[in-house]
Amino acid sequence: MNHLIKLAVPALLAATLLTACDKSGAPNWGTAPTPPAGASFLDPEFTPESVIADVTSNRGEEAQRTAAATYKDKWIPDPGWRGSIEKIHEGDGKTVFWMRYTTSANPLTGSFYAALEVPVNDRQPKKVDTITFTGRIHEVQVITAGPTPIYQVLVKDGKVVKVNDQ
């Protein structure tokens, strides 16, 4: 019996490690990222809508890109931002939640997306769930693929704090 336990423990440990490193999009577990010492945070009043409003208040693509760059590597403070999940993409050991926000800051389209990449998907939210999240703004994108610019906020090192206010 002791011999079986000695064989089972390494096999269980290997299976756990393989699952944690799985690139297939299976749920990933571990420690959620936290801001490093000296991290730069947004003002707590900032929302996804106010970030895009600030960017779009500038005239011209170059001025908008300059404004967008000021948000790079800023952390979203507690209590976090809220959004309803519209799409979920899983792969490469990460989960990305896509949320659409409506805003008058972009009068032509009236909306923009925020993408939240979480390296640890421990809360398992589903499409249409409303989440509260924190993370680091990786980039605010100004995409000119046509006559109407598209805006996106990409958040990495994310953490889902609440799902449906729970």
C-alpha positions as CSV (number, residue, x, y, z in Angstrom):
1,M,0.0,0.0,0.0
2,N,2.9,2.4,0.9
3,H,4.3,1.7,-2.6
4,L,1.0,2.8,-4.2
5,I,1.0,6.1,-2.3
6,K,4.6,6.8,-3.3
7,L,3.6,6.4,-6.9
8,A,0.3,8.3,-6.7
9,V,1.7,11.4,-5.1
10,P,4.2,12.3,-7.9
11,A,1.6,11.4,-10.5
12,L,-1.0,13.7,-8.8
13,L,1.6,16.5,-8.5
14,A,2.6,16.1,-12.2
15,A,-1.1,16.2,-13.3
16,T,-1.6,19.4,-11.2
17,L,1.4,21.1,-12.7
18,L,0.4,20.1,-16.3
19,T,-3.1,21.5,-15.7
20,A,-1.7,24.8,-14.3
21,C,0.5,25.1,-17.4
22,D,-2.1,23.9,-19.9
23,K,-2.2,26.1,-23.0
24,S,-5.6,24.8,-24.1
25,G,-7.6,27.4,-22.3
26,A,-8.5,25.3,-19.3
27,P,-9.2,27.3,-16.2
28,N,-5.9,28.4,-14.7
29,W,-5.3,28.6,-10.9
30,G,-2.7,30.2,-8.8
31,T,-2.0,33.6,-7.3
32,A,-3.7,36.6,-9.0
33,P,-1.3,39.4,-9.9
34,T,-0.9,42.4,-7.6
35,P,0.5,45.8,-8.2
36,P,4.3,46.0,-7.5
37,A,5.7,48.4,-5.0
38,G,5.7,51.9,-6.4
39,A,3.0,51.1,-9.0
40,S,1.2,54.1,-10.5
41,F,-2.6,54.1,-10.1
42,L,-5.4,55.9,-11.8
43,D,-7.5,58.3,-9.7
44,P,-10.4,56.2,-8.2
45,E,-12.9,58.4,-10.0
46,F,-11.7,57.2,-13.4
47,T,-13.9,54.8,-15.3
48,P,-13.5,53.2,-18.7
49,E,-15.8,55.8,-20.1
50,S,-13.9,58.7,-18.6
51,V,-10.6,57.3,-20.0
52,I,-12.0,57.2,-23.5
53,A,-13.7,60.6,-23.1
54,D,-10.3,62.1,-22.2
55,V,-8.7,60.5,-25.2
56,T,-11.4,61.5,-27.7
57,S,-11.5,65.1,-26.4
58,N,-8.3,65.6,-28.2
59,R,-8.4,66.7,-31.9
60,G,-6.5,64.6,-34.3
61,E,-5.2,61.0,-34.3
62,E,-1.7,61.9,-33.0
63,A,-3.1,64.0,-30.1
64,Q,-5.4,61.1,-29.2
65,R,-2.6,58.6,-29.3
66,T,-0.5,60.9,-27.1
67,A,-3.4,61.2,-24.6
68,A,-3.9,57.4,-24.7
69,A,-0.3,56.7,-23.9
70,T,-0.6,58.6,-20.6
71,Y,-2.7,55.6,-19.3
72,K,-0.1,53.0,-20.1
73,D,0.9,50.9,-17.0
74,K,-1.5,52.7,-14.7
75,W,-3.3,50.3,-12.3
76,I,-7.0,50.4,-11.7
77,P,-7.5,50.9,-8.0
78,D,-10.0,49.3,-5.7
79,P,-13.0,49.0,-5.8
80,G,-12.3,48.4,-9.5
81,W,-14.2,48.9,-12.8
82,R,-17.5,47.2,-13.6
83,G,-18.5,45.7,-16.9
84,S,-20.8,43.1,-18.4
85,I,-19.0,40.3,-20.3
86,E,-19.9,40.2,-24.0
87,K,-17.2,37.8,-25.2
88,I,-14.7,35.3,-23.6
89,H,-11.6,34.1,-25.2
90,E,-9.5,31.3,-23.6
91,G,-6.1,30.2,-24.7
92,D,-2.4,30.3,-24.1
93,G,-3.1,29.7,-20.4
94,K,-5.0,33.0,-20.1
95,T,-8.6,34.2,-20.2
96,V,-9.7,37.4,-21.8
97,F,-13.1,39.0,-21.0
98,W,-14.4,41.5,-23.5
99,M,-16.8,44.2,-22.2
100,R,-18.6,46.8,-24.4
101,Y,-19.2,50.2,-22.9
102,T,-21.4,52.9,-24.3
103,T,-20.3,56.5,-24.3
104,S,-21.1,59.9,-25.8
105,A,-17.4,60.5,-26.1
106,N,-17.4,58.6,-29.4
107,P,-20.6,60.0,-31.1
108,L,-20.1,58.0,-34.3
109,T,-20.1,54.5,-32.8
110,G,-21.3,55.3,-29.3
111,S,-19.3,52.4,-27.9
112,F,-15.9,50.9,-27.3
113,Y,-14.5,47.7,-25.8
114,A,-12.3,47.0,-22.8
115,A,-10.5,43.7,-22.7
116,L,-9.4,42.2,-19.4
117,E,-6.7,39.5,-19.5
118,V,-6.6,37.4,-16.3
119,P,-3.7,35.0,-15.8
120,V,-5.7,33.4,-13.0
121,N,-9.4,32.7,-13.7
122,D,-10.5,31.6,-10.2
123,R,-13.9,33.3,-10.3
124,Q,-15.1,31.6,-13.5
125,P,-17.5,34.4,-14.7
126,K,-19.7,33.6,-17.7
127,K,-20.9,35.6,-20.7
128,V,-23.4,38.3,-19.6
129,D,-22.1,38.2,-16.0
130,T,-21.3,41.6,-14.6
131,I,-17.8,41.7,-13.1
132,T,-15.8,44.1,-11.0
133,F,-12.1,44.0,-11.9
134,T,-8.7,45.5,-11.3
135,G,-5.5,45.3,-13.3
136,R,-2.9,47.2,-15.2
137,I,-3.8,49.2,-18.3
138,H,-1.5,47.8,-20.9
139,E,-2.7,50.1,-23.7
140,V,-5.5,52.4,-24.7
141,Q,-5.8,51.8,-28.5
142,V,-6.8,54.4,-31.1
143,I,-7.4,52.3,-34.2
144,T,-8.0,54.1,-37.5
145,A,-9.1,51.3,-39.8
146,G,-11.7,53.4,-41.6
147,P,-13.4,56.8,-41.4
148,T,-14.5,56.2,-37.8
149,P,-11.7,55.5,-35.2
150,I,-12.2,52.5,-32.9
151,Y,-11.1,52.8,-29.2
152,Q,-10.2,49.9,-26.9
153,V,-8.8,49.7,-23.4
154,L,-6.5,46.6,-22.9
155,V,-6.0,45.6,-19.3
156,K,-3.5,43.0,-18.3
157,D,-2.5,41.4,-15.0
158,G,-6.2,41.5,-14.3
159,K,-8.1,40.1,-11.4
160,V,-11.9,39.6,-11.1
161,V,-12.9,40.9,-7.7
162,K,-16.6,40.3,-7.9
163,V,-19.0,38.4,-10.2
164,N,-22.6,39.8,-10.2
165,D,-21.7,41.8,-7.0
166,Q,-20.8,38.6,-5.1
